Amino acid sequence: MTAEIEQMIEEARAGDVAALGRLLERHRNYLRLLARIEIGRRLQGKLDASDLVQEVFLDAHRYFPAFRGAAENQFVRWLREILAGTLANHVRRYFGTQARDVRLEQELTAAIDQSSYGLGLIAVDPHSSPSQQAIREEQSVLIAEALARLPADYQSAIFLRHVEGLTFPQIAERLGRSVDSVEKLWLRGLTRLRREFGEQA
């Protein structure tokens, strides 16, 4: 898959707008998941994750000529930086600060990177070797794709447990379910996610 992404980057750099569109579309679910996390932390009810991703895509189209990377992980990192800048603009807008705050952008970039790292851990065996764990950042894009194919209740349980780091009682309260039902939902969802991820990887 990485070779295919690198080919798309090369085609996009040569001026193929459709290749850039395919490249961005491939990362939509990943960016939407990361956006959802940060919106929940800072802008709950003020912004929609899908709208935010559209803004990121517009900026990516606009600034792609300045992108100098060739590998998928470089492209993913570049998209996360655009997402952090876009979020910082919205935080400033909603909280009434006009001046650009580099510290806010750095804080958002670090938080998004940490969420991406956590996402990459979901389907990775905790007993896997360091070399297997080293590729989990790239896997986080594939995991986001697999997660998007699960039913909404499975997505919520996995998302709240692994990405937001909530306990089962906290998830039960958030979802309005019993702790036992949340644990079963999480386990079934995680089993299915790993199967989906395995078929996709």
ABEGO torsion letter per residue (X at the ends): XAAAAAAAAAAAAAGBAAAAAAAAAAAAAAAAAAAAAAAAAAABGABBAAAAAAAAAAAAAAAAAABABABAAAAAAAAAAAAAAAAAAAAAAAAGBABBBAAAAAAAAAAAAAAAAAAAAAABBAABBAAAAAAAAAAAAAAAAAAAABBAAAAAAAAAAAAAGBBAAAAAAAAGBBAAAAAAAAAAAAAAAAAAAAAAX
